[in-house]
Amino acid sequence: MNAPAAQVTVAPLSDDLFEVFGQLWVERRHDAGLSREAAQRAVGEGRLARAAQREGVVVFVALSQGEAVGYAWVYDHPTSILLDTPSLAIEELYVLPSHRRRGVARSLLLAVGAKAQKTGAEHIMTSVPTHAKDANRTFARLGFAPAVTRRIAPTSLVMRRLRGGEVSPMENLMLNRRRSLRARVRRSDQAYTA
């Protein structure tokens, strides 16, 4: 059963909220399966602070009964570099697992929407992993539609494929095994049909 909705307030990141935001950010990284130590190092070395203070970046922190329970990391992002249509992009939206389904994300998104209206942004964008079914459903219900499929590949792999002919020994082994298995399957299928 979900806990009752608590009163949530949202404030832009300030110096007095940075420490609790940093803790939330470390938790989000850890929840994503990344090293808590590496995230804490990024906070300690000031990399998180520099990233959060970049021009065009706004971080909203959600507070419930005085406790920081979530944040939204937003930045100015034109819909297309060719059209320069003003838009906002949500880089990260995170709510502590113990405070989910209590209106925290809704409050953060309302703050993002208000910022978009205030700055004249025509669109709000976000990237949601394809495997995050609940998040995809939630954003779809709010009117977010797929615009592009973003693909990623290691540079070395792309260059190897573009140059052609350069295949690593492991790739050769894997390809030969696949071909061998396919050939065996074909032979066994032909044996049953004959």
N, C-alpha and C positions, 0 to 999 in steps of 0.2 A: 504494500500500500504506500502511496506517495505521501510524503509529509506535507502539511499545509503550507501554502505559499507564504513566505516571509516578506516583510517590507524590504525592498531592494532599492538602493540609491546608486546612481552612477555618476562618477566624477572623472574629469580628464586627469591624466597622470600628472602628479606634482611631486616636488621633492619629498614631501612628508609621506607620500604613498609609494615612493619608489621601492623601498625595502620589501613591502608586502607584495608589490607587483613582481619583484625579482623572485620571491619565493614561489609565487604562482607560476611564473615562467619556468622555473626549474622543475616544478611538479608536472607541468604540461610536457616538457621534454622527456621526463622520466616515464610518464604514462605512454608516450609514443615509443618507448623501448630504447631510448638513448641514455647515455651515461649521465647520471645525476652529478658526478664529479666534474665532468666537462662543462655542464651547464653552469654549475656554481663557479667554475673558473672564469667563464665568460662574463658572469655578473661581477666577480671580484676584480677582473682586469679592466672593467669599464666598457667592454664591447657592447653589452646590452644597453647601457645608458646612452652610448653614442648612437646606436641604431634607433633607439626610441626618440632621440632628440633631432633626428634628421629633418630637414625641411620637408613639409608635406605629410609628416607622420603624426598621427594622433593615437594615443592609447587611452582607452576608457577602462576604468577599474570599477567593478561592481562590489558594493558593500552590503552585507546583510547583518543587521544588529552590530555594526561596527567592525565586522570581520570581512576581510577581502576574500571573495569567493569566486571571482571570475574576471576576465578581461577581454577586450576586443582591440586588436591591433589593426589600425586602418591607415591607408595612405592614399594620396592623390594619384590617380592613374587614368590617363586618357583611355577611352574605349579602344582607340586605334591611334598609333603614332601618325597615321596618314590624315586622320580627321580631327584630332585634338579635341574631341568632345569631352568636356569635364565629367569625370566619374570618380567614385571612391572604390577602393578595393579593400576587402577584408582579408588581411593576411592570416590572422589567427583569431579564433573565437574559442575561448576556453572557459569551462565552468568546472569547479571541483566536483568530482563524482558524488560526494555526499550532499551537494546542493543542486543537483540536476533535477529537472521537472518541478521547479519551484518558481519559475518566472525570471530567473537570472538572465538567461540568454535573450529572452524577449526584451528585458530592460536594456541590455547592451545593444541589441539591434535597434531599439527605439532611439537610443542616443546616436547611433550611426546614421539612422535615417534623418534625424534632426540636423546633424552635421552636414549631410548631403544637401538637404533643402537650404540650409543657411549659406552654403558655399556655391549653390547653383549647379551642383553635380546632377547630371541627367540620369545616371545609372549607378547602381551599387553592384559590385562584382565580388565573387569569391570563388576559390578553388576548393572543391570537396573531393576527397579520394573516392574512386568508384566503389571501393569495398565498404565505405561508411554509409550503409543503407539508411539508417535512421536520420543521419545528417542530410543525406540527399532528399529524403522524403520531406523533412522539415523545410528545407530551402525551397523545394518545389511547391509546397503548400503556400509559401510566402510569395510566390510568383517568380522565383529564380528559374530560368530556363537554361539548358545547355547552349553554349555559344561556340565552343571549340573543344577539340580533344587535344590536350597537351601531352606530348610524348617526350621521353627523355632517353638518352643513350650515352654511353661513355664515348668521349671524343676519339679515343684510340680505336674503338670498334667501328665507328662511322668512317674514319679515315681508311681503315683496313678494307672495309667493304667497298668504299668508293674507288680505291686504287685497284681493287680486284686481284685475285690470284694469291694474295698473302693470307694464308690460313695457318693458324697455329697447329702444332702437333696434336694437341688435345681436341681441337675442332675436327681435324682429320680423322682421329680415332672415333669420335662421336658420329661423324657423318658415315664412316664405313660401317659402324655397328647398326645404324638406322637402315642403311641400304641392305645390309645382310639380313636383318629381321624382316624387312619388307619382302625380300626375295623368298625367304623361307615361308612367309605367310602366303604369298602367291602360289608357291609350289604345293603347299598343303591344300589350299583351296582348289587347285586344279586337280589334285589327286582325288578329292571327294566328288568333283563334278564329272570325272571321266568314268 
